[in-house]
Amino acid sequence: MQVSENHQRYWQKNLRITAILLAIWFFVTYVIGFFARDLDFTFFGWPFSFWVASQGSLVVYVAIIWYYARYMNKLDQEHGVAEEE
């Protein structure tokens, strides 16, 4: 089966954005969570590291999902594979 040039460009862009967003996810989950342990002051009765790890990361996860959905909709339309509504 011959894959068209349009199809190859689509998947290259798809894999690139997925890799970038996974790198951001990894950084937020493991790197920031690891270094947040050094933040030794309380924030609303809880250690600040708890807020960074639990609350801040959730905001970033939602932003990643929002951006990926928006980017992929635009990419689908650009390459002619968008779902018709």
N, CA, C and O atoms as CSV, one atom per row, in Angstrom:
chain,resi,resn,atom,element,x,y,z
A,1,MET,N,N,0.837,-1.182,0.000
A,1,MET,CA,C,0.000,0.000,0.000
A,1,MET,C,C,0.880,1.243,0.000
A,1,MET,O,O,1.784,1.377,0.826
A,2,GLN,N,N,0.616,2.125,-0.907
A,2,GLN,CA,C,1.373,3.361,-1.039
A,2,GLN,C,C,0.740,4.444,-0.170
A,2,GLN,O,O,-0.462,4.697,-0.256
A,3,VAL,N,N,1.553,5.075,0.663
A,3,VAL,CA,C,1.068,6.136,1.534
A,3,VAL,C,C,1.341,7.473,0.854
A,3,VAL,O,O,2.449,7.732,0.383
A,4,SER,N,N,0.321,8.311,0.814
A,4,SER,CA,C,0.463,9.600,0.120
A,4,SER,C,C,1.336,10.555,0.935
A,4,SER,O,O,1.540,10.367,2.134
A,5,GLU,N,N,1.836,11.566,0.265
A,5,GLU,CA,C,2.651,12.599,0.903
A,5,GLU,C,C,1.834,13.350,1.956
A,5,GLU,O,O,2.356,13.704,3.013
A,6,ASN,N,N,0.568,13.589,1.668
A,6,ASN,CA,C,-0.318,14.272,2.615
A,6,ASN,C,C,-0.460,13.449,3.895
A,6,ASN,O,O,-0.425,13.993,4.998
A,7,HIS,N,N,-0.619,12.147,3.740
A,7,HIS,CA,C,-0.755,11.253,4.886
A,7,HIS,C,C,0.525,11.241,5.727
A,7,HIS,O,O,0.451,11.243,6.956
A,8,GLN,N,N,1.673,11.229,5.096
A,8,GLN,CA,C,2.952,11.238,5.819
A,8,GLN,C,C,3.135,12.533,6.601
A,8,GLN,O,O,3.558,12.503,7.757
A,9,ARG,N,N,2.821,13.673,5.980
A,9,ARG,CA,C,2.928,14.962,6.677
A,9,ARG,C,C,1.991,15.023,7.873
A,9,ARG,O,O,2.351,15.536,8.932
A,10,TYR,N,N,0.784,14.493,7.694
A,10,TYR,CA,C,-0.204,14.474,8.779
A,10,TYR,C,C,0.335,13.699,9.984
A,10,TYR,O,O,0.267,14.174,11.117
A,11,TRP,N,N,0.868,12.509,9.730
A,11,TRP,CA,C,1.352,11.699,10.844
A,11,TRP,C,C,2.632,12.248,11.452
A,11,TRP,O,O,2.848,12.095,12.654
A,12,GLN,N,N,3.481,12.878,10.665
A,12,GLN,CA,C,4.673,13.508,11.224
A,12,GLN,C,C,4.294,14.621,12.186
A,12,GLN,O,O,4.859,14.732,13.274
A,13,LYS,N,N,3.328,15.451,11.780
A,13,LYS,CA,C,2.869,16.527,12.669
A,13,LYS,C,C,2.176,15.961,13.898
A,13,LYS,O,O,2.353,16.476,15.002
A,14,ASN,N,N,1.396,14.914,13.719
A,14,ASN,CA,C,0.700,14.279,14.831
A,14,ASN,C,C,1.697,13.711,15.843
A,14,ASN,O,O,1.550,13.935,17.045
A,15,LEU,N,N,2.696,12.988,15.375
A,15,LEU,CA,C,3.694,12.409,16.272
A,15,LEU,C,C,4.536,13.483,16.952
A,15,LEU,O,O,4.902,13.336,18.118
A,16,ARG,N,N,4.844,14.548,16.244
A,16,ARG,CA,C,5.644,15.626,16.836
A,16,ARG,C,C,4.893,16.302,17.979
A,16,ARG,O,O,5.465,16.507,19.049
A,17,ILE,N,N,3.620,16.651,17.774
A,17,ILE,CA,C,2.863,17.317,18.839
A,17,ILE,C,C,2.635,16.365,20.004
A,17,ILE,O,O,2.642,16.793,21.158
A,18,THR,N,N,2.432,15.082,19.724
A,18,THR,CA,C,2.259,14.100,20.795
A,18,THR,C,C,3.530,13.991,21.630
A,18,THR,O,O,3.452,13.935,22.858
A,19,ALA,N,N,4.682,13.961,21.000
A,19,ALA,CA,C,5.953,13.882,21.721
A,19,ALA,C,C,6.191,15.124,22.567
A,19,ALA,O,O,6.647,15.019,23.705
A,20,ILE,N,N,5.890,16.288,22.029
A,20,ILE,CA,C,6.067,17.536,22.779
A,20,ILE,C,C,5.160,17.562,24.001
A,20,ILE,O,O,5.602,17.900,25.099
A,21,LEU,N,N,3.889,17.206,23.812
A,21,LEU,CA,C,2.955,17.235,24.930
A,21,LEU,C,C,3.284,16.165,25.973
A,21,LEU,O,O,3.083,16.387,27.167
A,22,LEU,N,N,3.781,15.015,25.539
A,22,LEU,CA,C,4.215,13.998,26.502
A,22,LEU,C,C,5.437,14.460,27.295
A,22,LEU,O,O,5.564,14.142,28.478
A,23,ALA,N,N,6.330,15.204,26.656
A,23,ALA,CA,C,7.489,15.746,27.365
A,23,ALA,C,C,7.037,16.767,28.418
A,23,ALA,O,O,7.574,16.797,29.525
A,24,ILE,N,N,6.063,17.592,28.075
A,24,ILE,CA,C,5.523,18.542,29.047
A,24,ILE,C,C,4.865,17.795,30.201
A,24,ILE,O,O,5.057,18.146,31.365
A,25,TRP,N,N,4.082,16.760,29.872
A,25,TRP,CA,C,3.442,15.951,30.908
A,25,TRP,C,C,4.485,15.343,31.842
A,25,TRP,O,O,4.330,15.399,33.062
A,26,PHE,N,N,5.536,14.766,31.285
A,26,PHE,CA,C,6.587,14.159,32.089
A,26,PHE,C,C,7.239,15.191,32.996
A,26,PHE,O,O,7.457,14.933,34.179
A,27,PHE,N,N,7.550,16.355,32.445
A,27,PHE,CA,C,8.194,17.414,33.211
A,27,PHE,C,C,7.324,17.847,34.387
A,27,PHE,O,O,7.810,17.974,35.511
A,28,VAL,N,N,6.042,18.071,34.127
A,28,VAL,CA,C,5.131,18.520,35.176
A,28,VAL,C,C,4.928,17.428,36.229
A,28,VAL,O,O,4.887,17.719,37.424
A,29,THR,N,N,4.803,16.199,35.800
A,29,THR,CA,C,4.509,15.112,36.727
A,29,THR,C,C,5.712,14.728,37.579
A,29,THR,O,O,5.586,14.595,38.797
A,30,TYR,N,N,6.856,14.550,36.973
A,30,TYR,CA,C,7.997,14.000,37.696
A,30,TYR,C,C,9.023,15.048,38.111
A,30,TYR,O,O,9.488,15.025,39.250
A,31,VAL,N,N,9.382,15.951,37.232
A,31,VAL,CA,C,10.440,16.910,37.550
A,31,VAL,C,C,9.949,17.942,38.554
A,31,VAL,O,O,10.578,18.142,39.593
A,32,ILE,N,N,8.842,18.593,38.259
A,32,ILE,CA,C,8.332,19.605,39.191
A,32,ILE,C,C,7.895,18.952,40.495
A,32,ILE,O,O,8.140,19.496,41.572
A,33,GLY,N,N,7.255,17.802,40.410
A,33,GLY,CA,C,6.863,17.093,41.630
A,33,GLY,C,C,8.053,16.722,42.496
A,33,GLY,O,O,7.960,16.768,43.723
A,34,PHE,N,N,9.162,16.358,41.886
A,34,PHE,CA,C,10.366,16.000,42.637
A,34,PHE,C,C,10.954,17.214,43.340
A,34,PHE,O,O,11.305,17.136,44.517
A,35,PHE,N,N,11.065,18.330,42.634
A,35,PHE,CA,C,11.672,19.516,43.222
A,35,PHE,C,C,10.720,20.293,44.129
A,35,PHE,O,O,11.158,21.154,44.891
A,36,ALA,N,N,9.447,20.002,44.054
A,36,ALA,CA,C,8.479,20.698,44.913
A,36,ALA,C,C,8.651,20.301,46.374
A,36,ALA,O,O,8.192,21.021,47.261
A,37,ARG,N,N,9.297,19.180,46.641
A,37,ARG,CA,C,9.516,18.762,48.025
A,37,ARG,C,C,10.340,19.777,48.798
A,37,ARG,O,O,10.255,19.834,50.025
A,38,ASP,N,N,11.137,20.581,48.099
A,38,ASP,CA,C,11.982,21.574,48.762
A,38,ASP,C,C,11.203,22.816,49.191
A,38,ASP,O,O,11.751,23.667,49.891
A,39,LEU,N,N,9.962,22.937,48.797
A,39,LEU,CA,C,9.142,24.084,49.177
A,39,LEU,C,C,8.500,23.791,50.534
A,39,LEU,O,O,7.450,23.152,50.602
A,40,ASP,N,N,9.124,24.254,51.600
A,40,ASP,CA,C,8.729,23.855,52.953
A,40,ASP,C,C,7.914,24.921,53.690
A,40,ASP,O,O,8.211,25.221,54.846
A,41,PHE,N,N,6.913,25.487,53.059
A,41,PHE,CA,C,6.030,26.387,53.789
A,41,PHE,C,C,4.593,25.946,53.574
A,41,PHE,O,O,4.282,25.262,52.599
A,42,THR,N,N,3.724,26.342,54.488
A,42,THR,CA,C,2.336,25.894,54.403
A,42,THR,C,C,1.504,26.897,53.615
A,42,THR,O,O,1.744,28.104,53.659
A,43,PHE,N,N,0.532,26.373,52.903
A,43,PHE,CA,C,-0.347,27.173,52.059
A,43,PHE,C,C,-1.758,26.665,52.309
A,43,PHE,O,O,-2.098,25.552,51.907
A,44,PHE,N,N,-2.578,27.466,52.965
A,44,PHE,CA,C,-3.932,27.070,53.361
A,44,PHE,C,C,-3.928,25.792,54.194
A,44,PHE,O,O,-4.795,24.935,54.020
A,45,GLY,N,N,-2.971,25.660,55.086
A,45,GLY,CA,C,-2.916,24.528,55.992
A,45,GLY,C,C,-2.237,23.284,55.451
A,45,GLY,O,O,-2.092,22.304,56.182
A,46,TRP,N,N,-1.827,23.292,54.219
A,46,TRP,CA,C,-1.159,22.145,53.617
A,46,TRP,C,C,0.239,22.568,53.164
A,46,TRP,O,O,0.473,23.750,52.911
A,47,PRO,N,N,1.162,21.626,53.060
A,47,PRO,CA,C,2.478,21.974,52.510
A,47,PRO,C,C,2.335,22.475,51.068
A,47,PRO,O,O,1.541,21.941,50.293
A,48,PHE,N,N,3.098,23.490,50.725
A,48,PHE,CA,C,3.001,24.056,49.381
A,48,PHE,C,C,3.331,23.027,48.311
A,48,PHE,O,O,2.786,23.080,47.209
A,49,SER,N,N,4.220,22.092,48.629
A,49,SER,CA,C,4.561,21.053,47.645
A,49,SER,C,C,3.334,20.219,47.279
A,49,SER,O,O,3.213,19.766,46.140
A,50,PHE,N,N,2.423,20.012,48.235
A,50,PHE,CA,C,1.175,19.299,47.947
A,50,PHE,C,C,0.364,20.057,46.899
A,50,PHE,O,O,-0.153,19.456,45.958
A,51,TRP,N,N,0.255,21.373,47.062
A,51,TRP,CA,C,-0.528,22.175,46.112
A,51,TRP,C,C,0.098,22.157,44.729
A,51,TRP,O,O,-0.609,22.056,43.726
A,52,VAL,N,N,1.404,22.252,44.669
A,52,VAL,CA,C,2.073,22.229,43.359
A,52,VAL,C,C,1.853,20.891,42.681
A,52,VAL,O,O,1.519,20.836,41.498
A,53,ALA,N,N,2.039,19.813,43.428
A,53,ALA,CA,C,1.954,18.477,42.838
A,53,ALA,C,C,0.523,18.088,42.495
A,53,ALA,O,O,0.287,17.482,41.450
A,54,SER,N,N,-0.432,18.422,43.352
A,54,SER,CA,C,-1.792,17.929,43.110
A,54,SER,C,C,-2.671,18.915,42.356
A,54,SER,O,O,-3.388,18.522,41.436
A,55,GLN,N,N,-2.629,20.157,42.721
A,55,GLN,CA,C,-3.538,21.121,42.105
A,55,GLN,C,C,-2.959,21.737,40.828
A,55,GLN,O,O,-3.648,21.838,39.813
A,56,GLY,N,N,-1.711,22.140,40.885
A,56,GLY,CA,C,-1.096,22.771,39.722
A,56,GLY,C,C,-0.954,21.838,38.539
A,56,GLY,O,O,-1.140,22.243,37.392
A,57,SER,N,N,-0.627,20.594,38.820
A,57,SER,CA,C,-0.459,19.643,37.728
A,57,SER,C,C,-1.785,19.367,37.022
A,57,SER,O,O,-1.804,19.164,35.808
A,58,LEU,N,N,-2.880,19.356,37.758
A,58,LEU,CA,C,-4.184,19.129,37.128
A,58,LEU,C,C,-4.531,20.228,36.135
A,58,LEU,O,O,-5.106,19.961,35.080
A,59,VAL,N,N,-4.182,21.454,36.474
A,59,VAL,CA,C,-4.428,22.570,35.558
A,59,VAL,C,C,-3.637,22.375,34.272
A,59,VAL,O,O,-4.154,22.613,33.181
A,60,VAL,N,N,-2.391,21.946,34.396
A,60,VAL,CA,C,-1.553,21.716,33.219
A,60,VAL,C,C,-2.110,20.553,32.397
A,60,VAL,O,O,-2.106,20.624,31.168
A,61,TYR,N,N,-2.585,19.492,33.037
A,61,TYR,CA,C,-3.148,18.351,32.308
A,61,TYR,C,C,-4.366,18.765,31.491
A,61,TYR,O,O,-4.510,18.359,30.337
A,62,VAL,N,N,-5.235,19.563,32.080
A,62,VAL,CA,C,-6.422,20.039,31.359
A,62,VAL,C,C,-5.997,20.921,30.182
A,62,VAL,O,O,-6.580,20.833,29.102
A,63,ALA,N,N,-4.991,21.764,30.383
A,63,ALA,CA,C,-4.495,22.619,29.299
A,63,ALA,C,C,-3.891,21.775,28.174
A,63,ALA,O,O,-4.071,22.098,27.000
A,64,ILE,N,N,-3.186,20.710,28.513
A,64,ILE,CA,C,-2.617,19.814,27.498
A,64,ILE,C,C,-3.729,19.176,26.680
A,64,ILE,O,O,-3.643,19.133,25.453
A,65,ILE,N,N,-4.771,18.682,27.337
A,65,ILE,CA,C,-5.888,18.047,26.635
A,65,ILE,C,C,-6.590,19.049,25.732
A,65,ILE,O,O,-6.909,18.738,24.585
A,66,TRP,N,N,-6.833,20.252,26.246
A,66,TRP,CA,C,-7.501,21.293,25.457
A,66,TRP,C,C,-6.675,21.639,24.217
A,66,TRP,O,O,-7.212,21.721,23.112
A,67,TYR,N,N,-5.372,21.842,24.405
A,67,TYR,CA,C,-4.521,22.214,23.283
A,67,TYR,C,C,-4.448,21.099,22.244
A,67,TYR,O,O,-4.502,21.367,21.043
A,68,TYR,N,N,-4.325,19.848,22.698
A,68,TYR,CA,C,-4.231,18.724,21.765
A,68,TYR,C,C,-5.506,18.590,20.938
A,68,TYR,O,O,-5.437,18.378,19.727
A,69,ALA,N,N,-6.659,18.711,21.572
A,69,ALA,CA,C,-7.931,18.613,20.839
A,69,ALA,C,C,-8.053,19.737,19.822
A,69,ALA,O,O,-8.461,19.501,18.684
A,70,ARG,N,N,-7.708,20.944,20.213
A,70,ARG,CA,C,-7.778,22.087,19.305
A,70,ARG,C,C,-6.799,21.935,18.136
A,70,ARG,O,O,-7.158,22.185,16.985
A,71,TYR,N,N,-5.572,21.528,18.434
A,71,TYR,CA,C,-4.550,21.354,17.410
A,71,TYR,C,C,-4.941,20.255,16.422
A,71,TYR,O,O,-4.792,20.419,15.211
A,72,MET,N,N,-5.439,19.138,16.944
A,72,MET,CA,C,-5.797,18.029,16.065
A,72,MET,C,C,-7.010,18.356,15.199
A,72,MET,O,O,-7.062,17.920,14.049
A,73,ASN,N,N,-7.975,19.098,15.702
A,73,ASN,CA,C,-9.096,19.534,14.866
A,73,ASN,C,C,-8.602,20.393,13.712
A,73,ASN,O,O,-9.035,20.228,12.571
A,74,LYS,N,N,-7.695,21.309,14.017
A,74,LYS,CA,C,-7.124,22.173,12.980
A,74,LYS,C,C,-6.313,21.338,11.975
A,74,LYS,O,O,-6.403,21.555,10.766
A,75,LEU,N,N,-5.527,20.390,12.482
A,75,LEU,CA,C,-4.715,19.544,11.612
A,75,LEU,C,C,-5.590,18.661,10.727
A,75,LEU,O,O,-5.297,18.482,9.545
A,76,ASP,N,N,-6.662,18.108,11.292
A,76,ASP,CA,C,-7.595,17.295,10.508
A,76,ASP,C,C,-8.206,18.098,9.369
A,76,ASP,O,O,-8.300,17.602,8.246
A,77,GLN,N,N,-8.618,19.320,9.639
A,77,GLN,CA,C,-9.195,20.162,8.595
A,77,GLN,C,C,-8.160,20.526,7.543
A,77,GLN,O,O,-8.465,20.569,6.351
A,78,GLU,N,N,-6.951,20.785,7.980
A,78,GLU,CA,C,-5.871,21.154,7.059
A,78,GLU,C,C,-5.549,20.023,6.084
A,78,GLU,O,O,-5.217,20.277,4.926
A,79,HIS,N,N,-5.645,18.787,6.543
A,79,HIS,CA,C,-5.289,17.637,5.708
A,79,HIS,C,C,-6.506,16.906,5.140
A,79,HIS,O,O,-6.361,15.858,4.512
A,80,GLY,N,N,-7.677,17.442,5.351
A,80,GLY,CA,C,-8.873,16.885,4.743
A,80,GLY,C,C,-9.369,15.594,5.344
A,80,GLY,O,O,-9.987,14.788,4.648
A,81,VAL,N,N,-9.112,15.373,6.634
A,81,VAL,CA,C,-9.587,14.148,7.280
A,81,VAL,C,C,-10.527,14.459,8.459
A,81,VAL,O,O,-10.752,13.612,9.323
A,82,ALA,N,N,-11.065,15.672,8.480
A,82,ALA,CA,C,-11.939,16.083,9.578
A,82,ALA,C,C,-13.278,15.343,9.498
A,82,ALA,O,O,-13.771,15.026,8.416
A,83,GLU,N,N,-13.842,15.083,10.664
A,83,GLU,CA,C,-15.161,14.456,10.722
A,83,GLU,C,C,-16.219,15.489,10.347
A,83,GLU,O,O,-16.151,16.642,10.775
A,84,GLU,N,N,-17.171,15.080,9.568
A,84,GLU,CA,C,-18.259,15.966,9.165
A,84,GLU,C,C,-19.341,15.932,10.244
A,84,GLU,O,O,-19.736,14.863,10.709
A,85,GLU,N,N,-19.812,17.114,10.633
A,85,GLU,CA,C,-20.875,17.173,11.636
A,85,GLU,C,C,-22.154,17.653,11.033
A,85,GLU,O,O,-23.162,17.766,11.730
